[in-house]
Amino acid sequence: MRLEGVAKAGYYPTPPSVVERVVALIRPGSHSSRQAVRLLDPCCGTGAAMRQLGGSVGGETYGIEIARDRADETQTAVDHVICGSAFAVRLAHGAFSCLWLNPPYDYDDESKRLEHAFLTTMTRALCPGGVLVFIVPHRRLAVSGRYLAAHYSRFACYRFPDREYAEARQIVLLAVKRDGAVGKNDEQLKIEAWAAEALAELPPADTVEPLYDLPHLPGGPILFASQIFDPRVAAEEARRSGLWANAALADRLWPAEERRVRPLMPLRRGHLAVLIAAGFLNNILLEAAGRRVLVKGRTYKETISVESDDPDVEIEREVLRTSVVALDPRSGRFEVIEH
């Protein structure tokens, strides 16, 4: 199991048939501008499980995936995606209604189980009353028994169906997050016993009624970002909610094309030179009296000699020259106007 897990980089995607059975235990929620149901998968892989969960129970889907190739694939399956480590993200506490947790099956650099590390790290993102779906190898459940009993209640635990269970001996535990941790209780002994005994198989979807309700949360954007700077994400954020998203500013900088601006006074040569130098006559198509020309202008410096009172002294001065090229698209002829 250890060598196989390393080969897969700890990646064991949940089969769609198993997701279907788990989803049948969760009652669909509703979503509006004021209320939201948010679903989080911090090890989302290609996003298939999160897409299936969201499609069945509704709500916004959020995923974190460390592998770039899988994260790119997730972009089309999950509403909000971060490519990076789940241990290097900024998450709003208590902002999610459901935590779908199928973590890597391996040890971390300190020889501690990654399944438990993901559980203790990501629990903060789940709201009180939120639903935990914890998918781990059967015998590893005991590692998290004490923590689960302290932070969760209303447990249900099943093994995967026979064919899926044979691959990695996985089980799924469902629970509801407590509103505050409690001390040692009988739930810990029950969870540790589940890790050592045979469990009932996850029942088929058409044979069960929902056991868990997804809590509704205040709608609107939440904190969901990587701690590592990503230029692409920053650019998207700036376009979405930065200064450029200010409608009044955008209208001043980039007025609608159909809005024509007419100067109060005719433009002088100096005005035209400034417009050309600023690039306003760069590949502009002008049309008048049935004639169309493509105009390109530029301003450049030229050194000229200036007459001096002293015949032994030569004086040079830099002057700005303006050049406009007008191309007739029909004939291919062009005219150069310089000043």
Residue pairs with C-beta under 8 A, 6 or more apart in sequence:
1 105
1 137
1 168
2 106
5 12
5 104
5 105
5 106
6 106
9 67
9 104
10 103
10 104
10 105
10 106
10 114
11 45
11 67
11 104
12 102
12 105
12 167
12 168
12 170
13 45
13 46
13 48
13 49
13 102
14 22
14 49
14 102
14 135
15 160
15 164
16 48
16 49
16 52
17 161
17 164
18 160
18 161
18 164
18 172
18 202
19 49
19 52
19 53
20 52
20 56
20 205
21 161
21 202
21 203
21 204
21 205
22 53
22 133
22 172
22 174
22 202
23 52
23 53
23 56
23 57
23 205
24 203
24 204
24 205
24 206
24 208
24 210
25 156
25 174
25 208
25 210
25 211
25 212
26 56
26 57
26 98
26 131
26 210
26 211
26 212
26 213
26 214
27 57
27 210
27 212
27 213
27 214
28 56
28 57
28 58
28 214
29 37
29 57
29 58
29 59
29 97
29 213
29 214
29 216
30 37
30 58
30 216
31 37
31 58
31 59
31 60
31 219
32 219
33 219
34 218
34 219
35 216
35 217
35 218
35 219
36 59
36 60
36 97
36 216
36 217
36 218
36 219
36 220
37 57
37 58
37 59
37 60
37 97
37 98
37 214
37 215
37 216
37 217
38 59
38 60
38 62
38 95
38 96
38 97
38 98
38 217
38 222
39 50
39 53
39 54
39 57
39 59
39 60
39 61
39 62
39 96
39 97
39 98
39 100
40 62
40 63
40 96
40 98
40 99
40 100
40 122
40 125
40 126
41 47
41 49
41 50
41 53
41 61
41 62
41 63
41 64
41 78
41 100
41 101
41 102
42 63
42 64
42 86
42 89
42 99
42 101
42 103
42 118
42 122
42 125
43 64
43 65
43 86
43 101
43 102
43 103
43 104
43 118
44 50
44 63
44 64
44 65
44 70
44 74
44 78
44 81
45 65
45 67
45 70
45 74
46 65
46 70
46 73
46 74
46 77
47 61
47 63
47 65
47 73
47 74
47 76
47 77
47 78
47 81
48 77
49 100
49 102
50 61
50 62
50 63
50 74
50 77
50 78
50 100
51 61
51 77
51 78
53 61
53 98
53 100
54 60
54 61
54 78
54 79
57 98
57 214
59 97
59 98
59 214
60 79
60 80
61 77
61 78
61 79
61 80
62 78
62 79
62 80
62 81
62 96
62 224
63 74
63 77
63 78
63 80
63 81
63 82
64 81
64 82
64 84
64 85
64 86
64 89
65 71
65 74
65 81
65 82
65 83
66 83
66 84
66 85
66 86
68 83
71 81
71 82
71 83
72 83
74 81
75 81
80 224
82 89
82 224
82 225
82 226
83 226
83 230
84 226
84 227
84 228
86 118
86 121
86 122
87 117
87 121
88 226
88 227
88 228
89 224
89 225
89 226
89 227
90 223
90 224
90 225
90 226
90 227
91 122
91 124
91 125
91 223
91 224
92 125
92 222
92 223
92 224
93 124
93 125
94 124
94 125
94 126
94 127
94 128
94 130
95 125
95 127
95 217
95 222
95 223
95 224
96 125
96 126
96 127
96 130
96 217
97 126
97 127
97 130
97 131
97 214
97 215
97 216
97 217
98 126
98 130
98 131
98 132
98 133
98 214
99 122
99 123
99 125
99 126
99 130
99 131
99 132
99 133
100 133
101 118
101 119
101 122
101 132
101 133
101 134
101 135
102 135
102 136
103 114
103 115
103 117
103 118
103 119
103 136
104 114
104 115
104 118
105 114
105 115
105 136
105 137
105 140
105 168
106 113
106 114
107 113
107 114
108 114
108 117
113 140
113 143
115 136
115 137
115 140
115 143
115 144
116 143
116 144
116 147
119 134
119 144
119 147
119 148
120 147
123 132
123 151
123 177
126 132
126 177
127 177
127 215
127 217
128 177
128 178
128 179
128 180
128 215
129 176
129 177
129 179
129 215
130 176
130 177
130 214
130 215
131 174
131 175
131 176
131 177
131 212
131 213
131 214
132 152
132 173
132 174
132 175
132 176
132 177
133 172
133 173
133 174
134 144
134 148
134 172
134 173
134 174
134 175
135 170
135 171
135 172
135 173
136 144
136 170
136 171
136 173
137 168
137 169
137 170
137 171
138 159
138 169
138 170
138 171
138 195
138 199
139 169
139 195
139 196
140 195
141 157
141 171
141 173
141 191
141 192
141 194
141 195
142 191
142 192
142 195
142 196
144 191
145 188
145 191
145 192
145 195
146 184
146 188
148 155
148 173
148 175
148 187
148 188
148 191
149 182
149 184
149 185
149 187
149 188
149 190
149 191
150 178
150 181
150 182
150 183
150 184
150 185
150 188
151 177
151 178
151 181
152 175
152 176
152 177
152 178
152 187
153 175
153 176
153 178
153 187
154 175
154 176
154 212
155 173
155 174
155 175
155 187
155 190
155 191
156 173
156 174
156 175
156 211
157 171
157 172
157 173
157 174
157 191
157 194
157 199
158 171
158 172
158 199
158 200
158 201
158 202
158 203
159 165
159 169
159 170
159 171
159 172
159 198
159 199
159 200
159 201
159 202
160 170
160 171
160 172
160 201
160 202
161 201
161 202
162 201
164 170
165 201
171 194
171 199
172 202
173 191
173 194
174 211
174 212
176 212
221 241
225 233
226 233
238 244
238 245
239 245
243 249
244 250
255 261
267 275
269 339
272 322
273 299
273 320
273 322
273 339
275 281
275 297
276 297
276 298
276 299
276 322
276 324
277 298
277 299
277 320
277 322
281 295
281 296
281 297
281 324
282 296
282 297
283 294
283 295
283 296
284 294
284 295
284 296
285 292
285 293
285 294
285 295
286 292
286 293
286 294
286 295
287 293
291 328
292 328
292 329
292 330
293 326
293 327
293 328
293 329
294 326
294 327
294 329
295 324
295 325
295 326
295 327
296 324
296 325
296 327
297 322
297 323
297 324
297 325
298 322
298 323
299 320
299 321
299 322
299 323
300 320
300 321
300 323
301 318
301 319
301 320
301 321
302 318
302 319
302 320
302 321
303 316
303 317
303 318
303 319
304 316
304 317
304 318
304 319
305 314
305 315
305 316
306 315
306 316
306 317
307 315
308 314
308 315
321 338
321 339
322 338
322 339
323 336
323 337
323 338
323 339
324 336
324 337
324 338
325 334
325 335
325 336
325 337
326 334
326 335
326 337
327 333
327 334
328 334
